[in-house]
Amino acid sequence: MQIKVSTENRRVPVTVMEVTGNIDSATHMAFQTKAEELIKGGARHILVDLTHVPYMSSAGLRALSAIFKQLRTLNSDVSEEEMLKRINEGTYKSPHLKLLNLSKQTQTAFEAAGFDMYLETFTDYQQALSSF
Protein backbone atom coordinates (compact mmCIF):
# COMPACT_ATOMS: atom_id res chain seq x y z
CA MET A 1 0.00 0.00 0.00
CA GLN A 2 1.18 3.52 -0.83
CA ILE A 3 -0.18 6.84 0.39
CA LYS A 4 0.35 10.10 -1.45
CA VAL A 5 -0.57 13.22 0.51
CA SER A 6 -1.46 16.64 -0.85
CA THR A 7 -3.32 19.71 0.38
CA GLU A 8 -6.05 21.53 -1.49
CA ASN A 9 -6.88 25.04 -0.31
CA ARG A 10 -10.63 25.54 -0.46
CA ARG A 11 -12.90 27.19 2.08
CA VAL A 12 -10.71 25.23 4.53
CA PRO A 13 -7.43 23.41 3.83
CA VAL A 14 -8.28 19.83 2.80
CA THR A 15 -5.66 17.13 3.24
CA VAL A 16 -6.04 14.51 0.51
CA MET A 17 -4.78 10.99 1.22
CA GLU A 18 -4.55 9.17 -2.11
CA VAL A 19 -4.21 5.48 -1.25
CA THR A 20 -2.99 2.80 -3.67
CA GLY A 21 -3.40 -0.86 -2.75
CA ASN A 22 -5.61 -2.79 -0.37
CA ILE A 23 -6.38 -1.56 3.13
CA ASP A 24 -6.56 -4.80 5.07
CA SER A 25 -5.17 -6.54 8.15
CA ALA A 26 -1.63 -6.21 6.79
CA THR A 27 -1.82 -2.49 5.92
CA HIS A 28 -4.52 -0.84 8.04
CA MET A 29 -2.11 0.28 10.77
CA ALA A 30 0.14 2.05 8.26
CA PHE A 31 -2.96 3.81 6.87
CA GLN A 32 -4.21 4.79 10.33
CA THR A 33 -0.76 5.86 11.52
CA LYS A 34 -0.28 8.10 8.47
CA ALA A 35 -3.65 9.76 9.10
CA GLU A 36 -2.77 10.25 12.77
CA GLU A 37 0.56 11.85 11.78
CA LEU A 38 -1.29 14.23 9.47
CA ILE A 39 -3.77 15.13 12.20
CA LYS A 40 -0.95 15.74 14.69
CA GLY A 41 0.61 17.95 12.01
CA GLY A 42 -2.53 20.09 11.83
CA ALA A 43 -4.84 18.38 9.31
CA ARG A 44 -8.46 18.94 10.34
CA HIS A 45 -10.28 18.07 7.11
CA ILE A 46 -9.32 14.85 5.34
CA LEU A 47 -10.48 13.43 2.02
CA VAL A 48 -9.45 9.79 1.57
CA ASP A 49 -9.17 9.01 -2.14
CA LEU A 50 -9.84 5.29 -2.57
CA THR A 51 -9.77 5.30 -6.38
CA HIS A 52 -6.88 2.82 -6.40
CA VAL A 53 -8.04 0.69 -3.45
CA PRO A 54 -9.69 -2.43 -4.83
CA TYR A 55 -10.35 -3.92 -1.40
CA MET A 56 -10.87 -2.65 2.14
CA SER A 57 -11.35 -5.20 4.91
CA SER A 58 -13.04 -4.73 8.28
CA ALA A 59 -9.61 -3.70 9.59
CA GLY A 60 -9.64 -0.82 7.11
CA LEU A 61 -13.13 0.16 8.24
CA ARG A 62 -11.93 0.16 11.86
CA ALA A 63 -9.07 2.45 10.83
CA LEU A 64 -11.58 4.85 9.23
CA SER A 65 -13.61 4.79 12.43
CA ALA A 66 -10.52 5.62 14.50
CA ILE A 67 -9.64 8.51 12.16
CA PHE A 68 -13.22 9.80 12.36
CA LYS A 69 -13.12 9.69 16.17
CA GLN A 70 -9.77 11.46 16.34
CA LEU A 71 -10.93 14.26 14.03
CA ARG A 72 -14.21 14.51 15.91
CA THR A 73 -12.38 14.91 19.23
CA LEU A 74 -10.41 17.84 17.82
CA ASN A 75 -13.33 19.41 15.92
CA SER A 76 -16.48 18.90 17.95
CA ASP A 77 -19.11 20.39 15.63
CA VAL A 78 -22.04 19.17 17.76
CA SER A 79 -22.32 17.37 21.09
CA GLU A 80 -21.93 13.59 21.17
CA GLU A 81 -25.60 13.24 22.09
CA GLU A 82 -26.69 15.51 19.24
CA MET A 83 -24.43 13.71 16.77
CA LEU A 84 -25.84 10.28 17.71
CA LYS A 85 -29.39 11.61 17.49
CA ARG A 86 -28.71 13.09 14.04
CA ILE A 87 -26.97 9.91 12.82
CA ASN A 88 -30.08 7.93 13.80
CA GLU A 89 -32.27 10.49 12.01
CA GLY A 90 -30.02 10.35 8.96
CA THR A 91 -29.18 14.05 9.15
CA TYR A 92 -25.53 13.96 10.31
CA LYS A 93 -22.48 13.63 8.06
CA SER A 94 -18.95 14.25 9.25
CA PRO A 95 -17.72 17.68 8.15
CA HIS A 96 -14.11 16.54 8.71
CA LEU A 97 -13.69 13.14 7.00
CA LYS A 98 -14.99 12.21 3.56
CA LEU A 99 -14.26 9.46 1.07
CA LEU A 100 -13.81 9.39 -2.69
CA ASN A 101 -14.39 6.57 -5.19
CA LEU A 102 -15.07 3.48 -3.13
CA SER A 103 -14.89 0.21 -5.09
CA LYS A 104 -18.18 -1.71 -5.36
CA GLN A 105 -16.95 -4.25 -2.81
CA THR A 106 -15.80 -1.55 -0.38
CA GLN A 107 -19.07 0.38 -0.84
CA THR A 108 -21.03 -2.76 0.05
CA ALA A 109 -19.00 -3.37 3.23
CA PHE A 110 -19.12 0.36 4.08
CA GLU A 111 -22.91 0.39 3.89
CA ALA A 112 -23.33 -2.95 5.69
CA ALA A 113 -21.27 -1.60 8.58
CA GLY A 114 -23.42 1.55 8.72
CA PHE A 115 -20.61 3.95 7.88
CA ASP A 116 -22.76 5.58 5.21
CA MET A 117 -24.92 6.90 8.04
CA TYR A 118 -22.24 9.43 9.05
CA LEU A 119 -19.52 9.54 6.35
CA GLU A 120 -20.13 11.06 2.95
CA THR A 121 -18.80 9.39 -0.17
CA PHE A 122 -18.23 11.00 -3.53
CA THR A 123 -17.42 9.93 -7.07
CA ASP A 124 -16.25 13.37 -8.23
CA TYR A 125 -13.02 14.87 -6.86
CA GLN A 126 -14.02 18.53 -7.21
CA GLN A 127 -17.44 17.91 -5.67
CA ALA A 128 -15.79 16.12 -2.75
CA LEU A 129 -13.40 19.03 -2.16
CA SER A 130 -16.23 21.57 -2.40
CA SER A 131 -18.20 19.71 0.26
CA PHE A 132 -15.76 20.73 3.01
C-alpha positions as CSV (number, residue, x, y, z in Angstrom):
1,M,0.0,0.0,0.0
2,Q,1.2,3.5,-0.8
3,I,-0.2,6.8,0.4
4,K,0.4,10.1,-1.4
5,V,-0.6,13.2,0.5
6,S,-1.5,16.6,-0.8
7,T,-3.3,19.7,0.4
8,E,-6.1,21.5,-1.5
9,N,-6.9,25.0,-0.3
10,R,-10.6,25.5,-0.5
11,R,-12.9,27.2,2.1
12,V,-10.7,25.2,4.5
13,P,-7.4,23.4,3.8
14,V,-8.3,19.8,2.8
15,T,-5.7,17.1,3.2
16,V,-6.0,14.5,0.5
17,M,-4.8,11.0,1.2
18,E,-4.5,9.2,-2.1
19,V,-4.2,5.5,-1.2
20,T,-3.0,2.8,-3.7
21,G,-3.4,-0.9,-2.7
22,N,-5.6,-2.8,-0.4
23,I,-6.4,-1.6,3.1
24,D,-6.6,-4.8,5.1
25,S,-5.2,-6.5,8.2
26,A,-1.6,-6.2,6.8
27,T,-1.8,-2.5,5.9
28,H,-4.5,-0.8,8.0
29,M,-2.1,0.3,10.8
30,A,0.1,2.1,8.3
31,F,-3.0,3.8,6.9
32,Q,-4.2,4.8,10.3
33,T,-0.8,5.9,11.5
34,K,-0.3,8.1,8.5
35,A,-3.6,9.8,9.1
36,E,-2.8,10.2,12.8
37,E,0.6,11.8,11.8
38,L,-1.3,14.2,9.5
39,I,-3.8,15.1,12.2
40,K,-1.0,15.7,14.7
41,G,0.6,17.9,12.0
42,G,-2.5,20.1,11.8
43,A,-4.8,18.4,9.3
44,R,-8.5,18.9,10.3
45,H,-10.3,18.1,7.1
46,I,-9.3,14.8,5.3
47,L,-10.5,13.4,2.0
48,V,-9.5,9.8,1.6
49,D,-9.2,9.0,-2.1
50,L,-9.8,5.3,-2.6
51,T,-9.8,5.3,-6.4
52,H,-6.9,2.8,-6.4
53,V,-8.0,0.7,-3.4
54,P,-9.7,-2.4,-4.8
55,Y,-10.4,-3.9,-1.4
56,M,-10.9,-2.6,2.1
57,S,-11.4,-5.2,4.9
58,S,-13.0,-4.7,8.3
59,A,-9.6,-3.7,9.6
60,G,-9.6,-0.8,7.1
61,L,-13.1,0.2,8.2
62,R,-11.9,0.2,11.9
63,A,-9.1,2.5,10.8
64,L,-11.6,4.8,9.2
65,S,-13.6,4.8,12.4
66,A,-10.5,5.6,14.5
67,I,-9.6,8.5,12.2
68,F,-13.2,9.8,12.4
69,K,-13.1,9.7,16.2
70,Q,-9.8,11.5,16.3
71,L,-10.9,14.3,14.0
72,R,-14.2,14.5,15.9
73,T,-12.4,14.9,19.2
74,L,-10.4,17.8,17.8
75,N,-13.3,19.4,15.9
76,S,-16.5,18.9,17.9
77,D,-19.1,20.4,15.6
78,V,-22.0,19.2,17.8
79,S,-22.3,17.4,21.1
80,E,-21.9,13.6,21.2
81,E,-25.6,13.2,22.1
82,E,-26.7,15.5,19.2
83,M,-24.4,13.7,16.8
84,L,-25.8,10.3,17.7
85,K,-29.4,11.6,17.5
86,R,-28.7,13.1,14.0
87,I,-27.0,9.9,12.8
88,N,-30.1,7.9,13.8
89,E,-32.3,10.5,12.0
90,G,-30.0,10.3,9.0
91,T,-29.2,14.0,9.2
92,Y,-25.5,14.0,10.3
93,K,-22.5,13.6,8.1
94,S,-19.0,14.3,9.3
95,P,-17.7,17.7,8.2
96,H,-14.1,16.5,8.7
97,L,-13.7,13.1,7.0
98,K,-15.0,12.2,3.6
99,L,-14.3,9.5,1.1
100,L,-13.8,9.4,-2.7
101,N,-14.4,6.6,-5.2
102,L,-15.1,3.5,-3.1
103,S,-14.9,0.2,-5.1
104,K,-18.2,-1.7,-5.4
105,Q,-16.9,-4.2,-2.8
106,T,-15.8,-1.5,-0.4
107,Q,-19.1,0.4,-0.8
108,T,-21.0,-2.8,0.1
109,A,-19.0,-3.4,3.2
110,F,-19.1,0.4,4.1
111,E,-22.9,0.4,3.9
112,A,-23.3,-3.0,5.7
113,A,-21.3,-1.6,8.6
114,G,-23.4,1.6,8.7
115,F,-20.6,4.0,7.9
116,D,-22.8,5.6,5.2
117,M,-24.9,6.9,8.0
118,Y,-22.2,9.4,9.0
119,L,-19.5,9.5,6.4
120,E,-20.1,11.1,2.9
121,T,-18.8,9.4,-0.2
122,F,-18.2,11.0,-3.5
123,T,-17.4,9.9,-7.1
124,D,-16.2,13.4,-8.2
125,Y,-13.0,14.9,-6.9
126,Q,-14.0,18.5,-7.2
127,Q,-17.4,17.9,-5.7
128,A,-15.8,16.1,-2.7
129,L,-13.4,19.0,-2.2
130,S,-16.2,21.6,-2.4
131,S,-18.2,19.7,0.3
132,F,-15.8,20.7,3.0
